[in-house]
Amino acid sequence: MTQSLRERLIGAWELLALVEEPEDGSPARFPMGEDAVGLILYTADGHMSVQIMQRAHVAAAPADDPYGRTAADFAAEARTYFAYAGAFTVDEDAGIVTHRVRTSLYPGWVGQDERRVARLEDGVLELAGAEASLSAGVLVRTRLRWRRTGGPAASGA
């Protein structure tokens, strides 16, 4: 029996690419850099979490005192970090995954539904914005490509 899209989503996925495609046809943009790092998790009980950051910040911040940072440090880091979590549902017929945002680095997203067109092919999960959205004042379609992680050893944890 073939697994449903929902069943195939369950697990941890690491980011391969995050690209914004402007609706006006201008060149694609990489808001977290072309080498962004990230992780998205889908649990069997219907929860999800996503974290994405610019790779440049991995080595830039000291690890010894995360709360000893200044407000300016946090503001700069938040501009290059993206995170939210909540529940998820899947419309199997339409191939749409809806993330019901419960917590977010951007408080304005709390309570919103983020709809993604999901496609799984050759072990790669593509999530694309079902609707265009604003990014730095530009209307874009965001596409994210993910590959299933190989577990803690694969990520160095």
C-alpha positions as CSV (number, residue, x, y, z in Angstrom):
1,M,0.0,0.0,0.0
2,T,1.3,3.5,-0.9
3,Q,1.9,5.8,2.0
4,S,0.0,9.1,2.2
5,L,1.8,12.4,1.9
6,R,1.2,13.0,5.6
7,E,2.9,9.7,6.4
8,R,5.9,10.4,4.1
9,L,6.4,13.8,5.8
10,I,6.9,12.4,9.3
11,G,10.5,12.9,10.4
12,A,13.3,15.4,10.2
13,W,14.4,17.2,7.0
14,E,17.5,19.3,6.5
15,L,17.4,22.4,4.2
16,L,19.0,22.2,0.8
17,A,17.8,25.6,-0.5
18,L,15.6,28.5,0.3
19,V,14.8,30.7,-2.8
20,E,12.4,33.6,-3.2
21,E,11.0,34.1,-6.7
22,P,9.7,37.7,-7.2
23,E,6.3,37.9,-8.8
24,D,7.5,40.7,-11.0
25,G,10.0,38.4,-12.8
26,S,13.1,40.0,-11.3
27,P,16.0,37.6,-10.4
28,A,15.6,35.0,-7.6
29,R,16.7,36.0,-4.1
30,F,18.3,34.1,-1.3
31,P,17.2,35.9,1.9
32,M,19.3,33.7,4.2
33,G,22.2,33.3,1.8
34,E,22.8,30.6,-0.8
35,D,24.2,28.4,1.9
36,A,21.5,28.7,4.6
37,V,21.1,25.9,7.1
38,G,17.8,24.6,8.5
39,L,15.7,21.8,9.9
40,I,12.0,21.1,9.6
41,L,10.4,18.4,11.8
42,Y,7.0,16.7,11.3
43,T,5.8,14.5,14.1
44,A,3.3,11.6,13.9
45,D,1.0,13.4,16.4
46,G,0.6,16.4,14.0
47,H,3.1,18.9,15.1
48,M,5.8,20.7,13.1
49,S,8.7,23.0,13.8
50,V,11.0,24.8,11.4
51,Q,14.3,26.7,12.0
52,I,16.4,28.4,9.3
53,M,19.5,30.6,9.7
54,Q,22.3,32.1,7.7
55,R,25.4,29.9,7.9
56,A,27.5,33.0,8.6
57,H,26.0,33.2,12.1
58,V,27.0,29.6,13.0
59,A,30.6,30.7,13.8
60,A,30.0,34.4,14.5
61,A,28.4,34.3,18.0
62,P,30.1,33.2,21.2
63,A,28.6,30.0,22.6
64,D,29.4,30.5,26.3
65,D,26.6,33.0,27.3
66,P,23.5,33.2,25.0
67,Y,21.7,35.6,27.4
68,G,24.8,37.8,27.8
69,R,24.2,39.3,24.4
70,T,23.1,42.9,23.9
71,A,19.7,43.9,22.4
72,A,21.6,45.0,19.3
73,D,23.2,41.5,19.0
74,F,19.8,39.8,19.3
75,A,18.3,42.2,16.7
76,A,21.0,41.5,14.2
77,E,20.8,37.8,14.7
78,A,17.0,37.8,14.4
79,R,17.3,39.3,10.9
80,T,19.1,36.2,9.8
81,Y,17.0,33.6,11.6
82,F,13.6,32.3,10.9
83,A,11.6,30.0,13.2
84,Y,8.0,28.9,13.9
85,A,6.2,25.9,15.2
86,G,2.7,24.5,15.6
87,A,0.3,21.9,14.3
88,F,0.1,20.7,10.7
89,T,-2.6,19.2,8.5
90,V,-2.4,17.8,5.0
91,D,-4.9,18.0,2.1
92,E,-3.9,14.8,0.3
93,D,-5.9,15.6,-2.8
94,A,-4.5,19.1,-3.3
95,G,-1.0,18.2,-2.0
96,I,-1.2,21.2,0.4
97,V,0.4,21.1,3.9
98,T,-1.0,23.7,6.3
99,H,1.2,24.9,9.2
100,R,-1.0,26.3,12.0
101,V,1.5,28.7,13.6
102,R,1.4,28.6,17.4
103,T,4.8,30.2,18.2
104,S,7.0,32.3,15.9
105,L,10.1,34.5,16.0
106,Y,7.7,36.9,14.2
107,P,4.8,37.3,16.6
108,G,2.5,38.6,13.9
109,W,2.4,35.1,12.4
110,V,1.0,33.5,15.6
111,G,-2.5,32.2,14.8
112,Q,-1.9,32.3,11.1
113,D,-2.1,29.3,8.7
114,E,0.9,29.0,6.4
115,R,-0.1,26.9,3.3
116,R,2.6,25.1,1.4
117,V,2.3,23.1,-1.8
118,A,4.3,19.9,-1.1
119,R,6.0,17.7,-3.6
120,L,8.2,14.6,-2.7
121,E,10.4,13.3,-5.4
122,D,13.6,11.2,-5.3
123,G,14.0,11.8,-1.6
124,V,13.7,15.6,-1.8
125,L,10.8,17.5,-0.3
126,E,9.8,20.8,-1.9
127,L,7.6,23.1,0.0
128,A,6.4,26.1,-2.0
129,G,4.2,29.0,-0.8
130,A,0.7,28.3,-1.9
131,E,0.2,32.1,-2.1
132,A,2.6,34.9,-2.8
133,S,3.8,36.8,0.2
134,L,5.7,40.0,1.0
135,S,9.5,39.8,1.7
136,A,11.3,43.1,2.2
137,G,8.5,44.9,0.4
138,V,8.5,42.6,-2.7
139,L,5.8,40.1,-3.5
140,V,7.5,36.6,-3.8
141,R,6.8,32.9,-4.0
142,T,9.1,31.1,-1.6
143,R,10.4,27.6,-2.5
144,L,12.3,25.4,0.0
145,R,13.9,22.1,-0.8
146,W,14.7,19.6,2.0
147,R,16.3,16.2,2.2
148,R,15.5,13.7,5.0
149,T,18.2,13.7,7.6
150,G,20.4,10.7,8.3
151,G,19.8,11.2,12.1
152,P,21.9,12.8,14.8
153,A,25.2,11.4,13.5
154,A,24.6,13.0,10.1
155,S,24.2,16.5,11.6
156,G,27.1,16.3,13.9
157,A,24.9,16.2,17.1
